Structures are given as C-alpha cells and as structure tokens.
Amino acid sequence: MTLLKQARKINRSLYLFIFLVACSSPGTYDISYSWSPVEINPDVRGSESIEAIIVPYRARLDSIMDEVIGYATHDLTTEGQYESTLGTFVTKLSKEQSATSFKKEVDVAIMNHHGGLRAPINEGPITLGDVFELMPFENEMVLLEITGDDLTELIKFIGQSGRSMIWPVSFHVSGTTLLNIRVDGKEVVSDKIYMISTSDYLANGGSGFSMLKPLNRVDVPPVKLRDMIVQEIREQTARGDSIRTDIANFITVSEP
C-alpha cells in the first residue's frame, strides 16, 4: 500500500471518529483537560480503544470509497496559471451537468481551480474516495443570471487574478488588459442575460467574487458539485470512455 493510500485511509478513519463523536447522545459534561506536545514520528501508535470503535465502520466506509468508477488515461492536475487539465475537466462538466440537472441553458461555468480542487486525479483507476479527496467540501451548484456588461467585468476579474477558470471563455492577456473576450467563440452582447453555473461558495462572494453576491439566483434543486463530478465519470465510463482532458488554450498571454 502506498504512503498516499495509507494517509487517505487514516483521514477517512479520523473523519469517521469525529462523526461518531458528533452524533453521540447529547448531554451536560464537566470539561477539564491538560495537554503536552507530542512529536509525530513512526513510533506513535494508535489507541486500541479508539481503534475498536472505528474498525466495524471503517470496513464499510472503505468498501464504499474503494469502488472504482472510472479510469484516467493521464494525470489531471491544477498545474497552469489560467488553464489546467483538472480545472478544465471540472469546469466543463459543471456547465454540462448543470444544464442537464437543472434543465436550463447554461452559458458559462466558473471554478476556483487553485484552492477549490484539493487533490489531482491520477492516471489509472478512479475511486469514489478519489473524488472525495478532490472535492471534500459540501459545495452545491448555483445558477446565476448576469448581464453581458457584468459578465465582461467578471471575465476581466478572472483574467487579472488568474486564480479561477471560466468555461467556455477565451481572451488574450496583455499586462493587466484583457482583449478579444469571447464566450463560446462569440462576442459578449452587452444587454443579453447570460446564465452562470458556479458553486455556492463563489456565489456567496468567496475567493474575492463579491460581484456575484447581488446577482439573481435561479431557483434550482440542491445538487452537490461532488455528485456532478461522480455522475460525469460514471456516464463516461458507461459509454466506454476513459477520463482524459486536454487544455484548450483558450487564454493567450503576451507582454504589454
């Protein structure tokens, strides 16, 4: 077993223990404690009493998380300033899965791929646990309406910050200036109402996206981004396809 797999199993056990403690019967307790620093090294041994509590649940949890739901032909990572293989994969599926789940025409999707996606999808079998490592948050997808003028300003913010991806949008970066902005290959129409798919975290102003907070939210049923990722992988696998993503090179950069 690799060190990464061992670490993931330890994390799952820790989450499970916290869950069990949180779900214990409520009551009133006298709290007192003391502490001292403990060096984490190979000599540290697990608690037998805690292990006895966790073991029956861990087997069930591992059987769920170890389910293989797809296969990646190459590593998907967040490497890249404006575009990345993992960012492209998740942002693109966010747009397509949102359109299917909510039965709406979605124009663009936004994903914070530097910070929002917490683990790569490595080449080889993809397990359900891998998706939980990738997206450990309970973020739900949100649909927002935005005018063309405001969308242009949003794209400029993304282009200048370089922290997030927006799909399928292309532009040229020259210093702090964005040129040739296109949405799906077309110029942005200033008075048109566009539909954005994004996470509730960004929609609530996270990662500096305060301009999204006042936008009109479309009433849609709650669907987690993580569930959309799982659904996309399962659908591609059912079609006999492996998971692969190439960077589209929608964003070009030159010196001013």
N, C-alpha and C positions, 0 to 999 in steps of 0.2 A: 504494500500500500504506500503511495507517495505521501510526502510530507503535506502537500496541499490537501489531499483527501483526508488525512488524519485531522488536519486543522478544521476542515469543514464538518467532520463528524463531531469534534469537540464543540464547535459552535452550535450545532444542532442540539446537542445534549444540554448545553448551557441554556439555550432558548427554552427547551422543554422544561428544565428545572424551574426557571423563572415563571413559566406559565403555570406550573403545578402549584408553586407557592402563591402566585397571584389569585389562583382560583380556590384556594383553601377557604374553609369556613371563616366568616368574619367574626371578630371578637375584640375584646379590650385586652391589651397586653402591657405589662410593665417592661419598658425597654431600658437595657443597660448594655454597654459594650466597652471593650478595650481593643486596642489594635497595636500591631507592630509590623514593620516592613518585612516582606518575605521575598527573597530573591527567587525568580523564576528560572529554574535550570532543570536538567534531566533527572535530578534527584527528587524533585517534587512528586509525590504520589497522591493519587485520588483518594477521596474519602469513601470507605466501604459502605457507610450508612447511606450517603447520597447516591452512590452507585446502585445500591439495592433498590432505591426508589425509582431511579431512571430506567434501569435495564428493561423492564417489561414494555415501557413506552417507546424506548429507542429502537427496538427491533421493528415495531410497527412504523415508526417515523422513517427509518432507513428504507423499509420496503417501498414506501411511497416515494421518497425523494430519489431513490436509485432507479426509478423507472426511466428507461431510455425512450425519449420522444422524438428523436431525430439524429441526424448526423451532419457535422460540419466538414466541408472539404478543405477548409483553411481556418486559421485563427482570425477571429473578429475582435478587434480592439478599438480603443478610442484614440489611437495614435493619429495625429494630424491636427492642424490648427483649426481649419474651417470645416473639413470633412473627414470622416473616419469610416472604416468598414462597419464597425458596430453601431456608430451613430446613424449611418445611412440605413442600416438594416432596421433599427428600431423606429426611426422617424418615418421611414417609408411605410412600414406595417401599421404604425399609428394612424396614418392617414387612411389607408385602405381598410383596416379593421374597424375604424370609427365609422366610415361610410357604410360598411356592411351592418355593424351592430346597431347603429342609430338610424339607418335608412335615410341618411341625409347626404347631400352633395358637399363634400369637404374639399376645400381648395388647397390648404397648406397644413402641415403639422410642424410643431416645434418640440424639440427635445434638447434638454441640457445634457449633452454627452460628456462634458468634462465635469464630473462630480455627480451627475444623476445616475450614470450607469456604473455600478460598483465592481464589476468583475468582467473579464473577457469571456467570450465563447471560444473555447479552444478546439482545435482540429480534432475530429473524432466523434464518438457518441456524445449526444447532449442529453443530460438527465433533467428531470424536473427540479432536482436540487440545484443544478447549474443555473436555472432561470431564477430561482430564489436568491442565489448569490449575486446574480446580475442585477436584479431588481428587488432588494429586500424591503422596500417601502410599500405602504398600502395606498399608493397614489391611484386615484381614479381619473378617468379621462373626462375632459370637459370640452364642450363646443362653444366657441365664442364668435360673435358677429363683429366685423370690423370694416370700416370704410377703406377704399383704396388709398386715400391720403394717409390714414393712420397706419395702414399696412406698410406703406413705403417707409414711414418713420420707424416702424418696428424692425423692418429688414435692415435699415441703417444701423439701428442699435445692435442688432445681432452681428452685423458685419464689422462694426467697430470694436465690439467686446471680444469676439472670437471664442466665446465660451459655449455657444449653443449652435444647433443646426436647425435649419428650416427647409422643408422639402415640399414640392419641387421648385425651388427658387434658385436663380442664378444671378450673379453680379460680378463686377470687377472692382477690386480694391486697389486704390491708388492713394497711399498715405492714409489719411483719415476720411477720404472721399469714396463713396460708392457710385459706380457708373453702370449703365446698361442693366438695370434691375428688370428681371423678368420673372413671371410666375407661370410655370409650365410652358415656358417659351414665349409667353405673350407679355406685352407691356401692361403695367398696372393701370386700371381705369379708376380715376380719382373718386368718382361718385358711386362706384359699384360696391355692393355689400359682399364681402368675402367671408368664408367660414373657416375658422381655425380649430384644429384639434390639438389639444395640449393637456398636460397633467394639471390636476387641481393645485399642486404646489406652485407651478409657474403662474397659473391663472390667478392665484391669490397674491401675486407680487414677489414670489421667491426668486432668488438669484438676480435681483435687480429689475425684474419685469413688472414694475409698478404700473406701467402703461396698460397692462392687461386687466387690472382690477376693475376699472369702470366700464369695461365692455359688456354688452348684453350677452347673458348666458342662455343658451338654448336648453330647454327642459328635456333631459335625456335620462334613461335609467342608469344606475351606478354600474360601471364596469371598470375593473382594475386594469392598469397598464400591464401588469404582470400576466394577467389572464389573456390579454391580447397577444402578448409575446408567445405564450404557450400555445394558443389557438393557431397562430401563424405557423409555428414549427410543426404542429400536428397536421395542419392542412397540407403543407408542402410535402411532408413525409407520406401522407396518404396518397398524394399524386405520384409518388415515386421519386420525388426530387430531394436532393441534399441541400443543406443550407450553405449558401455562398452569397457574398455581396462584393461588388466592385465599386470603388469610389468613382462617382460620376464626373468629377472635375467640373462641377457647376460654378465653382468660385475660382477666379484667377486673380493674381496679385502682381503688382508691379511697383517699382519705386516712383514716388511722385515727381 
